[in-house]
Amino acid sequence: MHQLRKMLLLIKYSGIIKKKVMKKIKLIFASFIALAMTLACNDDGGDSVRKLQEGAVPDIQKTDGTDSFINLNELEAGNDIALSFSVDKAFGDPASMDVVAFYIKADGTAEKAILADDVTNFPVTINVTKETLINAFEVLTSADDFELGDQLKISTDLTLKDGTIVKLLKDDTGAQNYGQDIANSTVFSVVQIYNVSCPSDLGGTYSVVSSGSSTDPGPTPDENPITDYPYTTTITDNGGGSYTMSDAFGGLYILWYDIYGLDFEVEGNFTDVCGNLNGSFTDPFGGAVTITGTVNPDGTLSIHWDNEFGDTGDSVYTKVE
């Protein structure tokens, strides 16, 4: 396993330019294939999106300055929520749209409701309160029924001028019912998601102290295991409790693998759900890495990571700015 990891490392960096070029070529080729498949798909026997070249796609955007998630703390305190979003036509000219919502419980069960039907004038703004959701969904009878991990999905069912109904989400599960070319669009959004969660504000620069051990014989004995190694990491707030760390290993990979003359600062993602941190990503060797952690009462973060090679690390993050 160790030799394999070293071979993967050498292959990765000796061919990095070639891989970047090939990656771009493959991405362009995949985009052409996705476009061709979208235009060629007429009917799959169900409700999935079809005839998009002659159809329509909505554009749904959260209203600036309104809640980006369903604040569990506010609900538990007896307060209201204020969700707001706009619905417009991204392209095409549908006869009408139904603005639909799915309330998906943490166990995966889903219920569908219509927030506004037969909408013909665009753009339209939809405002949603706690009472709106309680009235719309049978699973919600009071504020006590909102639970951590629940999710509200907003989308549309479009009626085209020929009577065809295009549903962006599946009726039974609220799952995606459209291709990745639509999902990956940077121009419009066909779905907006509101997670039931708590406020999160972890972005910033952190002083990090890390301890860990590697199963790789590469690191020198005085660097493996390592205790209280200092480093500085930036955590970027991606919104909705999602974050990216400039270095997910608290500097340990850099310390252990600088013997190869490489800068091993590795980005990693995690989410904060009411103080519980979780994430996963792939390291430069191609190994899966898992992150767990907590937001401590004093505002510091305690983060643990381990990878499929058996390496582990524990870090304490203290915000400095």
Steps between C-alpha positions, in 0.01 A plus 500: 500500500782742585684431173176540310443834667847620401449381142169684483673811627776484239255427221276785613770764489706376206196512277317797647515718185386218276215415738381860512486517121324164474257599773398809302459297181288240682288773658429660161424159348268410790316829461434429132374151589273638773358759260441240232327266744279784628389597152447138396292397802129517414329267745609243756150384584473711816488857622865584443603817321485466123496714183700768678605648168130578438400532865585725790706517815434719808743719686449495878709729720496571873420864578796695634474583867258218585565176685719253310399210727224406745634621834429230757607727786238760405227238470583352840482851647149542359604745230411503131714438192518719187579315179465678167592410144426610146383281212568603142541343157861401432419420138199389303144624531285264710124543513516500880695376802402346833744599774551179695667414828622173648547455872754221542547357847840395628404135443444568128119496491361780284172687464410728209289817514408778256582850625361683196314349206448608141749788516514686167659836584876506558705565697297422811618520861384238751521567874492206742443511875477233766121500463529460121688175543280367781192561285660346191637174642319231697828394660524843665231562760695746716845655536601193704489288181795684341804285573872527447594347166164569332507677165264719297543486121345759271448445127229514232277282287479663157212467256612555142278647233436153352374378839818311593577514873868524590585409859846593624471285814351152539158500666572221749847592623580856393810362329662665198314431176725686256847465351833622636526763227204675663618425854843651431374819337656820632237711323180375665383273783202264473498408871559681828562313826435613857655273762360487854810597690658753735687823425861443400781755469832317488673681214834665575870443565590249769810416700517119499678260734512144366607157620498187289673192365570356157529133403729602214872436570588815307476754785811516717473355854501843672204608286288184539305493717488873552358696795382862516615601153406868432348612172263763359191413298227703330141377515278636221125531556311358199159575652238280662744349751741377230872582530834444325830481690817617323675204662292218644793327671607788722838507327588136573514382138728794421727406788511131416535521123724801443775235465371470143538873449124542461254752639235273647246756614174315430154656499220319679129563543273461801154602615394644833162376624430657838859463615564154352761499223515234229670472163683280253739550209784328312867555585780537238563123515142431398404382848169584667521735799227546761464804726303519824499768766316740727466871562603547863333739750803732485473528120794275418459205263610147582553307176602138450593347166598154385572351160473156344875442553457511879648849550325718759515853632338718765504879486373790707407809294502843667367794296746788477308719251 
